[in-house]
Amino acid sequence: MAADRQLLRLDLSIFMLHAVMTANFVVLPLMLRDQTGLAVESHWLLYLGVVSASIFLMVPMIIVAERHRRMKQIFLISIALLAVAQCGLWLGAGQLWMVALSLFLFFVGFNVLEASLPSLISKAAPVTSKGTALGVYSTAQFLGAFAGGALGGLLLAKGGMALLFGVSMVSILVWWLIAATMTPPPHLLTRMVNLGNIDEQQVGELTARFLQLEGVAEAVLVPADGIAYLKVDSRQFSADALLAMAAQLRR
């Protein structure tokens, strides 16, 4: 059940991420043309510049999240950057420098989340249902893009740019509060071990033996394929111990 709640938070995150992005791009071309005076044929230069610049901040944030195991903190910071960006777009709509700065912050947060969410799904999902979890995740992503475009157009028609950015900012803050309840994700890698022929009656015993290895958090054996799937903590796990055990089992 805990894993299911984690996955639901991550599915909500990819839904919100793409909903906000699509809603923003319903109004951004109009804002740039009508309020900042930037010619339509120059919009791509702004987009290219802010996206390229955001990568230089995104990369160190991803490194800190993965190497120093600060994924939850970086995750929440990235969502907060999206909210700050919405506020900047709302308050600085007529100033090109403010729009550019807000878009830079938006794409820093967006790129970090877009890069880290698939990894988080893979780590949170049980080995036996990882494919299903990734399928639901992809569906949530496309539903978010659809909802963002539809609701963005509706909000723009009903209340203009201010309403769209205001609703987006409040939605992101609610998302941040939900994400803050997330358990820090385990830093686990998936390892596959070829065991050869396995008797169905051995599955329970072999699973228990794998779980006794230091650093192994989850073990699933598939007798028909002669394969064991393990989730391991790379800082505690010993590959040599696993290879020795696998060699012993294949004798």
Buried (B, 14 or more C-beta within 10 A) or exposed (E): EEEEEBBEBBBBBBBBBBBBBBBBEBBBEEBBBEBBEBEEEEBEEBBEEBBEBBEEBBEEBBEBBBEEBBBBBBBBBBBBBBBBBBBBBBEBBEBBEBBBBBBBBBBBBBBBBBBBBBBBBBBBBBBEBBEEBBEBBBEBBEBBBEBBBBBBBBBBEEEEBEBBBBBBBEBBBEBBEBBEEBEEBBBBEEBEBEBEEBEEEBBEEBBEBBEEBEBBEBBBBBBEEBBBBBBBBEEEBEEEEBEEBBEEBEE
